[in-house]
Amino acid sequence: MQNLNELNEKIASIKQEILDNADALKSSRSVYECRKTFLDSKKGKIGQLMKEMRNIPNDQKADFGKAVNAAKEWAGQFFDELDEKLKAEEQKLRYESEKIDISMPAMRTRYGNLHPITTVRNQLTDIFASMGFSVYEGTEIEKDYYNFTALNTPQDHPARDMQDTFYLSPEFLLRTQTSAGQIHVMESQKPPIKIISPGKVFRSDDDATHSPMFSQMEGLVVDEGITLCDLKGMLDLFVKQIFGENTTTRLRPSYFPFTEPSVEVDVSCFQCGGQGCRLCKGTGWIEVLGAGVVNKKVLENCGIDSERYSGFAFGLGLERIAMLKYGINNIKLLFESDLRVLDQIDD
């Protein structure tokens, strides 16, 4: 049997070990871990002492039990006081780190802006909506029929080549123009029709002013007695609202399979007032979109009486309008989300 004095010495040794370890405890978490080492009921060093009870003479068991319980009570109180002290220090440090000096200048709050293309799209949509246009958004994957055939594009037209169009199969492709949406509308609605069709389009083209993916907005008006003069009047109103009151338009003859006659639309340079500058390359005019009177074959492909109804259509690139409006010289800047560029635009 063990001597009671030896076991008392063991208890004293444990107490001293606790005191020696106390200096290394710097947080309430470390106090918790140390407490478990000594006071855990199964594996703690003080808890293990109770297993020695079987080695103590019967007449000394009561004294030994009291000694172990006293050690357990002392250790518990010691750890509680140390834990409370460290928690108070931790809280003080946290308060110091979170303290706000109300005399310091406030931090600048950064506000996000809409992307230039989104801004231009919203502006154009609002302008055309004020003229009575409704919005139709088609699908980015189209059938060859809607993207080309129904728009009077010949089978041997260069636009159908693999070098210009992203084909998914012989029948399906990524639309190259939002004009395909006009066919869907004319097939499902009877005149009068007055819609714009914005969205992403895809072409195999890539340089400083072209991108394989870009945004277009097509417009279509079909009714009785629609002429090129109606198109000119609508465009004059449009450019004044987007580029300024002093902006005017001019029409130059062009060719598109789905319009006849077809025109390229220029606007007077809104930077130099038509006097000639770097933006307009000294001409006083800037090309902005293509348009024309809807080809009778396109109307007939959609089941519309071309003798009774006529119409005009126009298409513009949103990136081109954004580049002109905000002075951006490379289309890739619109796709890189460079804050140095976007921070300059707050329209």
SVG drawing of the C-alpha trace seen along z (x, -y; Angstrom):
<svg xmlns="http://www.w3.org/2000/svg" viewBox="-53 -74 60 76">
<polyline fill="none" stroke="black" stroke-width="0.4" points="0.0,0.0 1.1,-3.6 1.9,-5.9 -0.6,-8.8 2.3,-11.2 3.6,-10.2 0.2,-10.8 0.0,-14.2 3.4,-15.0 2.0,-14.1 -0.9,-16.5 1.5,-19.2 3.6,-18.5 0.5,-18.8 -0.4,-22.2 3.1,-23.5 2.9,-22.3 -0.3,-24.3 1.3,-27.4 4.4,-26.9 2.2,-26.5 0.1,-29.6 2.8,-32.0 2.5,-30.5 -1.3,-30.9 -2.1,-34.0 -5.7,-33.4 -8.9,-32.0 -8.6,-29.2 -5.3,-28.1 -6.8,-28.2 -9.5,-25.9 -7.0,-23.4 -4.9,-23.5 -8.0,-23.0 -8.8,-19.8 -5.3,-18.5 -5.7,-18.6 -9.4,-18.5 -10.9,-16.2 -12.9,-13.6 -11.4,-10.7 -8.0,-11.7 -7.1,-14.8 -4.1,-14.5 -6.2,-15.3 -9.0,-13.1 -6.6,-10.2 -5.6,-10.5 -8.9,-9.0 -7.9,-5.7 -5.2,-5.6 -7.9,-5.3 -7.7,-1.5 -4.0,-1.6 -4.7,-3.6 -5.3,-1.9 -8.9,-2.0 -8.3,-4.2 -6.6,-6.8 -9.1,-6.8 -11.3,-9.6 -8.3,-11.9 -7.0,-11.1 -10.4,-11.8 -10.6,-15.2 -7.1,-16.0 -8.0,-15.2 -11.2,-17.2 -9.5,-20.1 -6.9,-20.0 -9.7,-19.8 -11.5,-22.8 -8.3,-24.8 -7.4,-24.1 -11.0,-25.0 -10.9,-28.3 -7.4,-29.1 -8.4,-28.4 -11.7,-30.4 -9.8,-33.5 -7.1,-33.2 -9.8,-32.8 -11.7,-35.8 -8.5,-37.9 -7.5,-36.9 -11.0,-37.4 -11.0,-41.0 -7.6,-41.6 -8.9,-40.2 -12.0,-42.3 -9.9,-45.4 -7.7,-44.7 -10.7,-44.1 -12.3,-47.4 -9.0,-49.2 -8.8,-47.6 -12.5,-48.4 -12.4,-51.9 -13.5,-54.6 -11.9,-58.0 -14.9,-60.2 -12.5,-63.1 -11.0,-61.3 -12.3,-62.0 -14.9,-59.5 -13.8,-56.9 -14.9,-57.6 -17.8,-55.4 -17.5,-54.0 -20.6,-53.7 -20.9,-51.4 -22.1,-52.6 -23.9,-50.7 -21.7,-49.4 -21.5,-51.8 -23.3,-49.3 -26.1,-48.8 -26.4,-52.6 -26.6,-53.1 -29.1,-50.3 -31.3,-51.7 -31.1,-55.2 -32.0,-54.0 -34.8,-51.8 -36.3,-54.8 -36.0,-57.0 -37.7,-54.5 -40.3,-53.6 -41.2,-57.3 -41.9,-57.0 -44.3,-54.1 -41.9,-51.2 -42.3,-48.0 -39.3,-45.7 -38.9,-42.2 -35.9,-40.0 -35.2,-37.0 -33.0,-34.0 -29.2,-34.0 -29.4,-30.6 -31.3,-30.9 -32.2,-28.9 -30.5,-29.7 -34.0,-30.4 -34.7,-33.3 -31.2,-34.7 -30.7,-34.6 -33.3,-33.1 -36.4,-34.9 -34.3,-38.2 -33.8,-37.7 -30.1,-36.8 -28.9,-34.7 -27.4,-31.3 -24.1,-32.5 -23.9,-35.6 -20.5,-36.1 -22.3,-36.5 -23.2,-32.8 -19.6,-31.7 -18.1,-29.8 -15.5,-32.7 -18.2,-35.1 -20.9,-33.0 -20.6,-30.7 -22.6,-27.6 -23.7,-25.1 -25.1,-22.7 -26.2,-23.0 -29.6,-24.3 -28.7,-26.3 -26.2,-29.1 -25.4,-31.9 -27.4,-34.8 -25.3,-37.4 -28.0,-40.1 -31.1,-40.8 -33.0,-41.3 -34.0,-37.6 -36.4,-38.8 -38.2,-41.0 -39.2,-37.9 -40.6,-36.2 -42.6,-39.3 -44.0,-39.7 -45.0,-36.0 -46.9,-36.2 -48.4,-39.7 -50.4,-41.6 -49.5,-45.2 -49.3,-47.8 -45.9,-46.7 -43.5,-49.0 -40.7,-47.2 -37.1,-47.3 -35.1,-44.1 -31.9,-44.5 -29.5,-41.7 -26.1,-40.0 -25.0,-38.9 -21.9,-37.0 -19.6,-37.3 -16.2,-36.0 -14.5,-39.4 -11.9,-40.8 -10.0,-44.1 -10.0,-47.5 -13.5,-48.4 -15.0,-44.8 -15.6,-42.0 -16.7,-38.4 -19.6,-39.2 -21.3,-42.5 -24.7,-44.1 -27.2,-45.3 -30.5,-47.0 -32.8,-46.5 -35.9,-48.6 -38.9,-47.7 -42.0,-49.7 -44.7,-48.2 -47.9,-49.9 -49.8,-51.4 -48.1,-54.3 -44.7,-54.0 -41.9,-55.7 -38.2,-56.6 -39.3,-60.0 -40.8,-58.5 -37.5,-56.8 -35.6,-60.1 -37.9,-61.9 -37.6,-59.2 -33.8,-59.2 -33.6,-63.0 -35.5,-62.8 -33.4,-59.9 -30.0,-61.5 -31.0,-64.7 -31.9,-62.9 -28.8,-60.7 -26.1,-63.1 -27.5,-66.6 -30.1,-69.0 -27.8,-70.4 -27.1,-66.9 -28.5,-66.2 -28.6,-63.2 -27.8,-62.4 -28.6,-59.3 -26.2,-57.7 -27.2,-54.9 -26.2,-51.4 -27.2,-47.8 -28.8,-45.3 -30.6,-42.2 -33.6,-42.9 -34.2,-46.5 -34.8,-48.3 -33.8,-51.1 -31.0,-50.8 -29.1,-53.6 -26.1,-54.3 -27.0,-56.9 -24.4,-59.5 -24.8,-62.1 -23.1,-65.5 -20.1,-65.4 -21.3,-66.3 -17.7,-67.1 -16.8,-69.7 -20.3,-70.7 -19.5,-69.5 -16.3,-71.6 -14.0,-68.6 -11.9,-67.0 -10.1,-63.7 -13.3,-62.0 -15.0,-62.6 -11.7,-62.3 -12.1,-65.8 -15.4,-65.1 -17.8,-66.6 -19.9,-63.4 -19.9,-60.1 -21.5,-56.8 -23.8,-55.3 -26.2,-52.8 -27.7,-51.1 -31.4,-51.3 -33.8,-51.2 -37.4,-50.4 -38.3,-46.8 -37.9,-44.7 -41.2,-43.4 -39.9,-39.9 -39.3,-40.0 -42.9,-41.1 -44.2,-38.4 -42.0,-35.7 -43.9,-36.6 -47.3,-36.5 -47.8,-40.3 -49.5,-41.9 -46.7,-44.0 -49.1,-46.0 -51.0,-47.2 -48.3,-47.5 -44.7,-48.9 -42.2,-49.5 -38.7,-50.6 -36.0,-48.9 -32.8,-50.1 -30.0,-48.5 -27.2,-49.9 -24.4,-48.6 -24.6,-49.6 -20.8,-49.4 -20.4,-51.8 -22.8,-54.3 -21.1,-53.9 -17.6,-54.4 -18.8,-57.6 -20.7,-58.9 -18.0,-58.3 -14.8,-58.8 -13.7,-55.1 -11.2,-54.3 -10.9,-50.5 -14.0,-48.2 -12.0,-45.7 -12.1,-48.3 -15.8,-47.7 -15.3,-44.0 -12.3,-44.2 -14.2,-45.8 -11.2,-48.1 -12.3,-50.4 -9.9,-53.1 -12.2,-53.3 -15.6,-52.6 -14.9,-55.1 -14.8,-57.9 -18.3,-57.2 -21.2,-58.3 -24.1,-59.2"/>
</svg>
